[in-house]
Amino acid sequence: MPAMPVMLAGPAWAGVDNMASVPGLDQPARLLARFTNPEVVVLQHFLSHHECDELVRLARPRLAPSETVADDEDDLSRTSQGMFFDPGETALIRQIDARVAHAFQWPITHAEDLQVTCYQVDQRYEPHRDYFSHTTSEVISGVQRFGQRVATVLFYLNEPERGGETRFLDLDLTVKPRQGTAVFFSYPSPNPESQTLHEGCPVLFGEKWIANKWLRAKAFG
């Protein structure tokens, strides 16, 4: 049975006492929606407009064709350009990392580097899951060393004029990109029962900028 969304509004979620105390946050994050099975949380105002614009500015000259990640089968499943920031590369990156650690109660040492991705018109990310399921020697070695991915934090850095929604296929949930909004979802076990199959819908007009942090079971890097 699909999970039922709980629509809430407030300055915090899941035991976070005061998101306003996080350095650099312009206003308290507002909980827009929460599912509990699987856990999916949508938070408004998680990044400021200035932070989003600055990430785009820094990332744009460093974009390259996106590589497949996790459960992808071939490069055609993901049509976009992306880049990764180095750990703690700038004060902004350190600030966002601290906010993620505070909000989701997860050590930032157990997270991959921040990725920024840009989708142009007609580009999309077909249905996929973020955990590693392939059994190649490279994947097995990476999971043994750094642990499996256990959760994703997705940030919308802009608002495409049309399209670009994130759709969770196992849930009755489609999230429209809004600048500064974050989507958190967890998958404690790396199998389809996690109900975290999702897709990035095609951009129909304009361009879409997002950022990702993947949380790991072990220290990363």
C-alpha positions as CSV (number, residue, x, y, z in Angstrom):
1,M,0.0,0.0,0.0
2,P,1.4,3.4,-0.9
3,A,2.6,5.5,2.0
4,M,0.3,8.3,3.1
5,P,1.7,11.8,3.2
6,V,1.4,13.9,6.4
7,M,1.1,17.6,5.5
8,L,2.6,19.7,8.2
9,A,3.9,23.3,8.6
10,G,6.4,24.6,11.2
11,P,9.9,25.7,11.8
12,A,11.4,22.2,12.2
13,W,10.8,18.5,11.7
14,A,11.7,15.1,13.3
15,G,13.1,16.5,16.6
16,V,15.1,19.4,15.1
17,D,14.5,22.1,17.7
18,N,15.4,25.2,15.8
19,M,16.5,25.3,12.2
20,A,17.0,29.1,12.5
21,S,20.1,28.4,14.7
22,V,22.0,26.9,11.7
23,P,24.5,29.5,10.4
24,G,23.5,31.3,7.3
25,L,19.8,30.2,7.2
26,D,17.7,33.3,6.3
27,Q,14.5,31.9,7.8
28,P,13.3,28.7,9.6
29,A,12.9,25.8,7.2
30,R,9.3,24.9,6.7
31,L,8.1,21.3,6.6
32,L,5.8,21.0,3.5
33,A,5.3,17.2,3.5
34,R,6.4,14.0,5.1
35,F,5.9,10.4,4.3
36,T,6.9,7.7,6.8
37,N,7.1,4.6,4.7
38,P,9.5,5.3,3.1
39,E,10.7,8.4,4.9
40,V,10.4,11.3,2.5
41,V,10.6,14.9,3.8
42,V,10.1,18.1,1.8
43,L,11.6,21.2,3.4
44,Q,11.1,24.8,2.1
45,H,13.7,27.5,2.7
46,F,16.5,25.0,3.4
47,L,18.8,27.0,1.2
48,S,18.6,30.8,0.7
49,H,18.2,32.2,-2.8
50,H,21.7,33.7,-2.6
51,E,23.2,30.3,-1.7
52,C,21.4,28.7,-4.6
53,D,22.5,31.4,-7.0
54,E,26.1,31.2,-5.8
55,L,26.2,27.4,-6.2
56,V,25.0,27.8,-9.8
57,R,27.6,30.5,-10.4
58,L,30.5,28.4,-9.1
59,A,29.4,25.2,-10.8
60,R,28.5,26.5,-14.3
61,P,32.1,26.7,-15.6
62,R,33.0,23.3,-14.3
63,L,30.1,21.3,-15.8
64,A,30.8,18.1,-17.7
65,P,28.4,15.3,-19.1
66,S,26.9,13.5,-16.1
67,E,28.1,10.1,-15.3
68,T,25.7,7.3,-14.4
69,V,25.4,6.7,-10.7
70,A,24.1,3.8,-8.5
71,D,21.4,1.9,-10.3
72,D,21.8,3.3,-13.8
73,E,22.1,0.8,-16.6
74,D,23.4,3.0,-19.3
75,D,24.3,6.7,-20.0
76,L,21.1,7.3,-21.9
77,S,19.1,7.1,-18.6
78,R,20.6,10.4,-17.5
79,T,20.9,13.4,-19.9
80,S,22.5,16.3,-18.0
81,Q,25.7,18.0,-17.0
82,G,27.2,18.0,-13.6
83,M,30.2,18.5,-11.3
84,F,31.3,17.8,-7.8
85,F,32.7,20.3,-5.3
86,D,35.8,19.2,-3.2
87,P,35.1,18.6,0.5
88,G,35.0,21.9,2.3
89,E,36.1,23.7,-0.9
90,T,34.5,27.0,0.1
91,A,32.8,28.6,3.1
92,L,29.5,28.1,1.4
93,I,30.1,24.3,0.9
94,R,31.1,24.0,4.6
95,Q,28.0,25.9,5.7
96,I,25.7,23.7,3.7
97,D,27.4,20.6,5.0
98,A,26.9,21.8,8.5
99,R,23.3,22.4,7.9
100,V,22.7,18.9,6.4
101,A,24.5,17.3,9.4
102,H,22.3,19.4,11.8
103,A,19.0,18.9,10.1
104,F,19.3,15.1,9.4
105,Q,21.3,14.1,12.4
106,W,24.0,12.5,10.3
107,P,27.8,13.0,10.5
108,I,29.0,14.9,7.4
109,T,32.0,12.6,7.3
110,H,29.5,10.0,6.2
111,A,28.4,11.8,3.1
112,E,29.6,12.1,-0.5
113,D,30.8,15.4,-1.9
114,L,28.2,17.9,-3.0
115,Q,27.1,17.4,-6.6
116,V,25.5,20.1,-8.8
117,T,23.6,19.1,-11.9
118,C,22.1,21.1,-14.8
119,Y,19.2,19.9,-17.0
120,Q,18.4,21.7,-20.3
121,V,15.1,21.4,-22.3
122,D,14.1,17.7,-22.9
123,Q,16.8,16.4,-20.5
124,R,15.7,14.1,-17.7
125,Y,16.7,11.3,-15.4
126,E,14.7,8.2,-16.0
127,P,13.4,6.1,-13.1
128,H,16.2,4.9,-10.8
129,R,17.2,4.2,-7.2
130,D,20.2,5.9,-5.5
131,Y,21.6,2.9,-3.7
132,F,24.2,0.6,-5.3
133,S,22.8,-2.6,-6.6
134,H,25.4,-3.7,-9.2
135,T,27.8,-6.5,-8.3
136,T,30.8,-5.4,-10.2
137,S,34.1,-5.5,-8.3
138,E,34.3,-1.7,-8.3
139,V,30.9,-1.4,-6.7
140,I,31.5,-4.1,-4.2
141,S,34.9,-2.6,-3.2
142,G,33.3,0.9,-2.8
143,V,30.5,-0.4,-0.6
144,Q,32.9,-2.4,1.6
145,R,35.1,0.7,2.0
146,F,32.6,3.5,2.4
147,G,29.3,1.7,3.1
148,Q,26.1,1.6,1.2
149,R,24.2,4.8,0.4
150,V,21.4,5.1,3.0
151,A,19.7,8.5,2.1
152,T,19.6,11.3,-0.4
153,V,19.3,15.1,0.1
154,L,18.2,16.9,-3.0
155,F,18.2,20.7,-3.3
156,Y,16.5,22.7,-6.0
157,L,18.7,25.6,-7.0
158,N,16.3,27.3,-9.4
159,E,12.8,27.0,-10.8
160,P,12.5,25.8,-14.5
161,E,9.7,27.6,-16.3
162,R,8.0,24.3,-17.0
163,G,8.8,20.7,-16.2
164,G,11.6,19.2,-14.2
165,E,9.5,17.7,-11.4
166,T,10.8,14.9,-9.2
167,R,8.4,12.1,-9.2
168,F,8.4,9.2,-6.7
169,L,6.8,6.3,-8.6
170,D,6.1,4.2,-5.5
171,L,4.2,7.1,-3.9
172,D,1.6,9.5,-4.9
173,L,4.1,12.3,-4.8
174,T,5.5,14.7,-7.3
175,V,7.6,17.6,-6.1
176,K,7.8,20.7,-8.2
177,P,11.2,22.5,-8.2
178,R,11.2,25.5,-6.0
179,Q,14.4,27.4,-5.3
180,G,15.8,26.6,-1.9
181,T,13.6,23.6,-1.2
182,A,15.2,20.3,-0.1
183,V,13.9,16.8,-0.5
184,F,15.2,14.1,1.9
185,F,14.5,10.4,1.5
186,S,16.0,7.4,3.1
187,Y,16.4,3.7,2.0
188,P,17.8,1.7,5.0
189,S,18.0,-1.5,2.9
190,P,19.2,-1.5,-0.7
191,N,16.3,-3.3,-2.4
192,P,13.1,-2.3,-4.2
193,E,11.1,-2.7,-1.0
194,S,12.6,0.6,0.0
195,Q,10.0,2.2,-2.3
196,T,12.4,4.9,-3.4
197,L,12.1,4.5,-7.2
198,H,12.1,8.1,-8.5
199,E,12.7,10.1,-11.7
200,G,13.6,13.6,-12.8
201,C,10.9,14.6,-15.3
202,P,12.0,16.2,-18.6
203,V,12.5,20.0,-18.5
204,L,10.0,21.5,-20.9
205,F,11.1,25.1,-20.8
206,G,14.0,26.8,-19.2
207,E,16.7,24.9,-17.3
208,K,16.8,23.0,-14.0
209,W,19.6,23.2,-11.5
210,I,19.8,20.8,-8.5
211,A,22.4,19.7,-5.9
212,N,22.7,16.4,-4.2
213,K,24.3,15.0,-1.0
214,W,24.3,11.2,-0.7
215,L,24.6,9.9,2.9
216,R,26.7,6.8,3.5
217,A,26.7,4.1,6.2
218,K,30.5,4.6,6.7
219,A,32.9,7.5,6.5
220,F,33.5,8.6,2.9
221,G,36.7,9.6,1.2
